[in-house]
Amino acid sequence: MLTLVQIARFLHDLAFTTWIGSMIFMMLVLTPAVGAKGIPPQFLRLMGIERFKNWAWASIIILAVTGTYRLYGRFYMFDLFLMSRYGKLMMLKISLFLVMVILTAIVSLSYAKRIPAEAPQKPGEQPTPEFATMQRRFISFSATNLALGVTIIFIMSIIR
């Protein structure tokens, strides 16, 4: 029989894997497609920017709930928690997670809708300078977010 802690750990790991996997897909598939000339915005929408944005936010909510549940009660006194190696690494992990949430908000609330709208509308049409700037920022934010996610994986390998 699975315990609630085991279920929370599974959901936590699944949500993190989904979030990081979505970022990898965006960096390896969607970002090059956005950068290609002549891809109509309808195709970009079909490729799933909106769908992956929804999965990212669902994963963030699951991570916040299961992470809080798993951490709650682990240490009764916050001072002792912060003094331990586990507590210090966990606070670093939580801080990186919050930065990732902010970057995800920037990417999903700003760029996910604007990039398809600003993309070249006809095959062979040159992208506008605004689109190129948006694309560079999108790639930069996405790459930073992915690097932070990999850093969290590294921290978790130290903790476990």
QUIURGI-V237771 format. One record per run of one state. SS is the DSSP state (h for helix, s for strand, l for the rest). FROM is the first residue (numbers start at 0). TO is the last residue. If there is no record, write none. Layout:
ss->SS from->FROM to->TO
ss->SS from->FROM to->TO
This chain:
ss->l from->0 to->2
ss->h from->3 to->34
ss->l from->35 to->39
ss->h from->40 to->46
ss->l from->47 to->47
ss->h from->48 to->70
ss->l from->71 to->76
ss->h from->77 to->82
ss->l from->83 to->83
ss->h from->84 to->117
ss->l from->118 to->127
ss->h from->128 to->158
ss->l from->159 to->159
